[in-house]
Amino acid sequence: MKLEPIPNEPALIYEGKKRALILADLHIGIESELKEAGINIPSQIEKISTHLISLCDQNEVDEVVIAGDVKHNVPLTSRQEHYEIPSIFEKLKENVDEVHVTLGNHDGNLKNLLPKWVILHSNKGFVYRGIGILHGHTWPNQDVMRCSQLVMAHQHPTIQFIETLGERDSRQCWVRANFIPDTARKRYPDADFELIIIPTFNELCGGLAINSAEVELLGPILKNGLVDMESAAIYLLDGTFLGKLKDLRV
């Protein structure tokens, strides 16, 4: 069993008995919210669909796993989402054998938008071929936390750089962190995991500058100290290792 990031892409490849593409945070429909804020951006669904299908083809995957936030608008569902979400999954059906989705905090009413053949899992995550998949906004179930590797979304992680003249620049990043036994095992007695935090697939989502002193991390397993974030390893999408989070604070 092997789990590796795709170079220069916000997605992972799982290689075992099947090959799978793992990604998160498509946030389909975000354009409608931006429009209400006065920012007019045309629908990006063709760009997202083309990117997703291209990754499936290039990496010859059999299955796709989405770790939450397929849709964007909450609590309502936009007209855009009603049209675009079924469309992207029907295109996926032509390229892969199976698609798994775990519910994220933006995925209210998603069940009614997905084709019946998509395998939908609860917001507490699920185990995919030995890998724990969770969005990260709720406490995961015990089965997920027994896995040696967890893939979590929700953070939209970026790393912030301060240029010489004080300008700030943020780039998407991967985060790999280990659990803290004394804290994690109070709630999950069998916990013994490495956590991988996956970047957002949709570029319009922005990100959370995890090395900023002003940023509060999201989700119960991070907020409650189950993970050693200070010693977390930070990588850019091209694979560049930047160091430990505690050494990258700005």
PADO-185822 format. One record per residue (C-alpha): residue number from 1; residue in one letter; x, y, z. Coordinates in Angstrom, 3 decimals, always signed. Example, Ala and Ser with C-alpha at 12.3 -4.5 7.8 and 13.67 -1.06 7.14 Angstrom:
<pts>
PT, 1, a, +12.300, -4.500, +7.800;
PT, 2, s, +13.670, -1.060, +7.140;
</pts>
This chain:
<pts>
PT, 1, m, +0.000, +0.000, +0.000;
PT, 2, k, +1.454, +3.345, -1.069;
PT, 3, l, +0.148, +6.900, -0.660;
PT, 4, e, +2.005, +9.715, -2.445;
PT, 5, p, +1.249, +13.297, -3.545;
PT, 6, i, +1.153, +13.960, -7.269;
PT, 7, p, +3.935, +16.487, -8.036;
PT, 8, n, +2.550, +20.019, -8.490;
PT, 9, e, -1.019, +18.891, -7.867;
PT, 10, p, -3.303, +19.127, -4.796;
PT, 11, a, -4.072, +15.400, -4.907;
PT, 12, l, -2.753, +12.041, -3.771;
PT, 13, i, -2.354, +8.708, -5.491;
PT, 14, y, -3.174, +5.554, -3.551;
PT, 15, e, -1.585, +2.444, -4.978;
PT, 16, g, -2.595, -0.998, -3.770;
PT, 17, k, -4.949, -3.561, -5.239;
PT, 18, k, -6.564, -0.552, -6.930;
PT, 19, r, -5.176, +2.840, -7.919;
PT, 20, a, -7.128, +5.786, -6.584;
PT, 21, l, -7.022, +9.553, -6.841;
PT, 22, i, -7.645, +11.262, -3.493;
PT, 23, l, -8.618, +14.933, -3.359;
PT, 24, a, -10.837, +17.330, -1.438;
PT, 25, d, -12.584, +20.689, -1.374;
PT, 26, l, -13.984, +21.098, -4.882;
PT, 27, h, -16.399, +23.767, -3.561;
PT, 28, i, -18.503, +23.634, -6.701;
PT, 29, g, -20.744, +26.712, -6.771;
PT, 30, i, -18.393, +29.109, -4.988;
PT, 31, e, -18.760, +31.522, -7.924;
PT, 32, s, -22.363, +32.290, -6.923;
PT, 33, e, -21.247, +33.391, -3.451;
PT, 34, l, -18.460, +35.513, -4.930;
PT, 35, k, -20.979, +37.157, -7.262;
PT, 36, e, -23.105, +38.203, -4.292;
PT, 37, a, -19.980, +39.871, -2.897;
PT, 38, g, -19.506, +41.813, -6.135;
PT, 39, i, -16.838, +39.552, -7.646;
PT, 40, n, -17.962, +38.285, -11.046;
PT, 41, i, -16.148, +35.105, -12.035;
PT, 42, p, -17.563, +32.787, -14.704;
PT, 43, s, -18.267, +29.201, -13.744;
PT, 44, q, -15.080, +27.173, -13.389;
PT, 45, i, -16.765, +23.776, -13.705;
PT, 46, e, -15.252, +22.996, -17.115;
PT, 47, k, -11.779, +23.830, -15.833;
PT, 48, i, -12.284, +21.718, -12.697;
PT, 49, s, -13.799, +18.817, -14.668;
PT, 50, t, -11.000, +18.850, -17.234;
PT, 51, h, -8.357, +18.967, -14.505;
PT, 52, l, -9.953, +16.113, -12.570;
PT, 53, i, -10.472, +13.868, -15.594;
PT, 54, s, -6.944, +14.600, -16.796;
PT, 55, l, -5.484, +13.485, -13.458;
PT, 56, c, -7.546, +10.297, -13.600;
PT, 57, d, -6.310, +9.518, -17.104;
PT, 58, q, -2.667, +10.473, -16.562;
PT, 59, n, -2.420, +8.374, -13.419;
PT, 60, e, -4.542, +5.475, -14.696;
PT, 61, v, -6.693, +5.352, -11.581;
PT, 62, d, -9.551, +2.958, -10.992;
PT, 63, e, -11.303, +4.938, -8.277;
PT, 64, v, -11.709, +8.492, -6.954;
PT, 65, v, -11.988, +9.462, -3.275;
PT, 66, i, -13.198, +12.945, -2.281;
PT, 67, a, -12.633, +14.002, +1.327;
PT, 68, g, -15.549, +16.400, +1.579;
PT, 69, d, -16.864, +19.790, +0.448;
PT, 70, v, -17.947, +18.810, -3.037;
PT, 71, k, -20.377, +21.748, -2.961;
PT, 72, h, -19.956, +25.237, -1.539;
PT, 73, n, -23.153, +27.039, -0.578;
PT, 74, v, -24.679, +26.496, +2.871;
PT, 75, p, -27.327, +26.099, +4.102;
PT, 76, l, -29.003, +26.464, +0.700;
PT, 77, t, -28.086, +24.883, -2.620;
PT, 78, s, -27.591, +27.201, -5.581;
PT, 79, r, -29.010, +26.679, -9.050;
PT, 80, q, -25.432, +26.363, -10.252;
PT, 81, e, -24.780, +23.429, -7.898;
PT, 82, h, -27.988, +21.664, -8.979;
PT, 83, y, -26.674, +21.588, -12.533;
PT, 84, e, -22.910, +21.269, -12.140;
PT, 85, i, -22.552, +18.627, -9.434;
PT, 86, p, -24.417, +15.818, -11.257;
PT, 87, s, -22.582, +16.815, -14.432;
PT, 88, i, -19.066, +16.395, -13.060;
PT, 89, f, -19.878, +13.006, -11.529;
PT, 90, e, -21.383, +11.686, -14.754;
PT, 91, k, -18.134, +12.603, -16.499;
PT, 92, l, -16.187, +10.776, -13.787;
PT, 93, k, -18.299, +7.677, -14.358;
PT, 94, e, -16.896, +7.432, -17.887;
PT, 95, n, -13.332, +7.307, -16.566;
PT, 96, v, -13.307, +5.364, -13.281;
PT, 97, d, -15.007, +2.338, -11.752;
PT, 98, e, -15.982, +3.812, -8.392;
PT, 99, v, -16.261, +7.159, -6.576;
PT, 100, h, -16.324, +7.621, -2.799;
PT, 101, v, -17.322, +10.863, -1.056;
PT, 102, t, -17.297, +11.689, +2.643;
PT, 103, l, -19.473, +14.604, +3.717;
PT, 104, g, -17.885, +17.958, +4.540;
PT, 105, n, -19.332, +20.954, +6.368;
PT, 106, h, -20.489, +22.503, +3.053;
PT, 107, d, -22.200, +19.338, +1.826;
PT, 108, g, -25.734, +19.849, +3.078;
PT, 109, n, -28.234, +18.303, +0.623;
PT, 110, l, -25.370, +16.744, -1.345;
PT, 111, k, -27.030, +13.330, -1.230;
PT, 112, n, -29.864, +14.649, -3.415;
PT, 113, l, -27.412, +16.004, -6.007;
PT, 114, l, -25.212, +12.946, -6.442;
PT, 115, p, -25.948, +10.123, -8.889;
PT, 116, k, -27.112, +6.986, -7.057;
PT, 117, w, -23.957, +5.041, -7.964;
PT, 118, v, -21.660, +7.397, -5.983;
PT, 119, i, -20.751, +5.841, -2.605;
PT, 120, l, -21.520, +8.452, +0.056;
PT, 121, h, -20.056, +8.232, +3.568;
PT, 122, s, -20.958, +10.105, +6.744;
PT, 123, n, -19.299, +13.271, +8.009;
PT, 124, k, -17.383, +11.167, +10.540;
PT, 125, g, -15.195, +9.763, +7.772;
PT, 126, f, -14.592, +6.250, +6.512;
PT, 127, v, -11.820, +3.737, +5.902;
PT, 128, y, -10.723, +3.399, +2.307;
PT, 129, r, -8.523, +0.331, +1.758;
PT, 130, g, -6.763, +0.870, +5.082;
PT, 131, i, -6.528, +4.676, +4.808;
PT, 132, g, -8.640, +6.880, +7.106;
PT, 133, i, -10.473, +9.515, +5.035;
PT, 134, l, -12.118, +12.448, +6.821;
PT, 135, h, -13.076, +16.006, +6.075;
PT, 136, g, -12.049, +17.212, +9.509;
PT, 137, h, -14.919, +19.374, +10.772;
PT, 138, t, -16.319, +16.714, +13.141;
PT, 139, w, -14.911, +14.080, +15.448;
PT, 140, p, -14.022, +11.032, +13.294;
PT, 141, n, -15.307, +7.584, +14.151;
PT, 142, q, -13.151, +5.028, +15.946;
PT, 143, d, -12.501, +2.927, +12.823;
PT, 144, v, -10.972, +5.910, +11.015;
PT, 145, m, -8.702, +6.703, +13.944;
PT, 146, r, -7.349, +3.145, +14.053;
PT, 147, c, -5.711, +3.642, +10.638;
PT, 148, s, -1.971, +4.264, +10.467;
PT, 149, q, -2.492, +7.024, +7.870;
PT, 150, l, -5.255, +9.629, +7.838;
PT, 151, v, -6.056, +12.033, +5.018;
PT, 152, m, -7.875, +15.163, +6.178;
PT, 153, a, -9.148, +18.247, +4.350;
PT, 154, h, -11.037, +21.317, +5.667;
PT, 155, q, -7.932, +23.425, +6.466;
PT, 156, h, -7.154, +24.613, +2.896;
PT, 157, p, -3.515, +24.768, +4.055;
PT, 158, t, -1.144, +27.394, +2.699;
PT, 159, i, +2.230, +28.609, +3.868;
PT, 160, q, +2.826, +32.350, +4.050;
PT, 161, f, +6.096, +33.987, +2.999;
PT, 162, i, +7.138, +37.554, +3.827;
PT, 163, e, +9.198, +39.178, +1.079;
PT, 164, t, +12.123, +41.518, +1.714;
PT, 165, l, +9.930, +44.627, +1.338;
PT, 166, g, +7.269, +43.197, +3.631;
PT, 167, e, +4.924, +41.891, +0.959;
PT, 168, r, +3.176, +38.631, +1.786;
PT, 169, d, +2.755, +35.666, -0.523;
PT, 170, s, +0.932, +32.412, +0.199;
PT, 171, r, +1.318, +29.057, -1.512;
PT, 172, q, -0.570, +25.816, -1.138;
PT, 173, c, +1.182, +23.195, +0.931;
PT, 174, w, +0.998, +19.667, +2.268;
PT, 175, v, +1.137, +19.003, +6.000;
PT, 176, r, +2.336, +15.721, +7.525;
PT, 177, a, +2.021, +15.408, +11.288;
PT, 178, n, +1.999, +12.701, +13.971;
PT, 179, f, -0.464, +12.156, +16.762;
PT, 180, i, +0.203, +13.025, +20.421;
PT, 181, p, -0.311, +9.738, +22.319;
PT, 182, d, -1.308, +11.152, +25.718;
PT, 183, t, -4.012, +13.350, +24.213;
PT, 184, a, -5.224, +11.262, +21.278;
PT, 185, r, -5.619, +8.023, +23.202;
PT, 186, k, -7.933, +9.589, +25.771;
PT, 187, r, -10.621, +9.669, +23.066;
PT, 188, y, -9.233, +7.060, +20.645;
PT, 189, p, -7.498, +4.283, +22.637;
PT, 190, d, -6.084, +2.633, +19.496;
PT, 191, a, -4.746, +5.840, +17.909;
PT, 192, d, -1.368, +5.449, +16.198;
PT, 193, f, -1.472, +7.565, +13.058;
PT, 194, e, +0.256, +9.948, +10.706;
PT, 195, l, -1.994, +12.764, +9.521;
PT, 196, i, -1.783, +14.177, +6.001;
PT, 197, i, -3.623, +17.460, +5.467;
PT, 198, i, -4.521, +17.853, +1.812;
PT, 199, p, -4.682, +21.201, -0.062;
PT, 200, t, -7.903, +22.410, -1.659;
PT, 201, f, -8.583, +21.301, -5.238;
PT, 202, n, -10.462, +24.485, -6.180;
PT, 203, e, -8.098, +27.449, -6.575;
PT, 204, l, -10.889, +29.949, -5.824;
PT, 205, c, -11.192, +28.784, -2.220;
PT, 206, g, -8.159, +30.640, -0.945;
PT, 207, g, -6.330, +29.145, +1.981;
PT, 208, l, -5.481, +29.190, +5.649;
PT, 209, a, -1.920, +30.385, +6.307;
PT, 210, i, -1.088, +27.750, +8.881;
PT, 211, n, +2.224, +29.397, +9.851;
PT, 212, s, +0.591, +32.712, +10.756;
PT, 213, a, +0.391, +33.443, +14.460;
PT, 214, e, -3.062, +34.958, +13.868;
PT, 215, v, -4.599, +31.808, +12.369;
PT, 216, e, -6.634, +29.327, +14.393;
PT, 217, l, -6.594, +25.791, +13.019;
PT, 218, l, -9.931, +24.177, +12.237;
PT, 219, g, -11.610, +20.992, +13.410;
PT, 220, p, -11.783, +19.112, +16.718;
PT, 221, i, -8.730, +16.857, +16.371;
PT, 222, l, -6.484, +19.873, +15.809;
PT, 223, k, -8.196, +22.270, +18.212;
PT, 224, n, -8.074, +19.686, +21.000;
PT, 225, g, -4.386, +18.889, +20.636;
PT, 226, l, -4.550, +15.352, +19.255;
PT, 227, v, -1.900, +16.185, +16.641;
PT, 228, d, +1.627, +17.555, +17.031;
PT, 229, m, +1.287, +20.464, +14.630;
PT, 230, e, +4.389, +22.281, +15.852;
PT, 231, s, +6.586, +19.464, +14.554;
PT, 232, a, +4.512, +18.961, +11.397;
PT, 233, a, +6.517, +18.688, +8.158;
PT, 234, i, +5.535, +21.236, +5.508;
PT, 235, y, +5.946, +20.634, +1.760;
PT, 236, l, +5.104, +22.761, -1.253;
PT, 237, l, +3.125, +21.151, -4.051;
PT, 238, d, +6.316, +20.605, -6.046;
PT, 239, g, +7.686, +18.478, -3.199;
PT, 240, t, +10.009, +21.084, -1.690;
PT, 241, f, +10.450, +20.409, +2.032;
PT, 242, l, +10.278, +23.716, +3.903;
PT, 243, g, +10.867, +22.412, +7.406;
PT, 244, k, +8.821, +22.033, +10.548;
PT, 245, l, +5.869, +24.329, +11.169;
PT, 246, k, +7.369, +25.706, +14.383;
PT, 247, d, +10.349, +27.018, +12.402;
PT, 248, l, +8.205, +28.712, +9.744;
PT, 249, r, +6.128, +31.036, +11.929;
PT, 250, v, +5.531, +34.577, +10.649;
</pts>
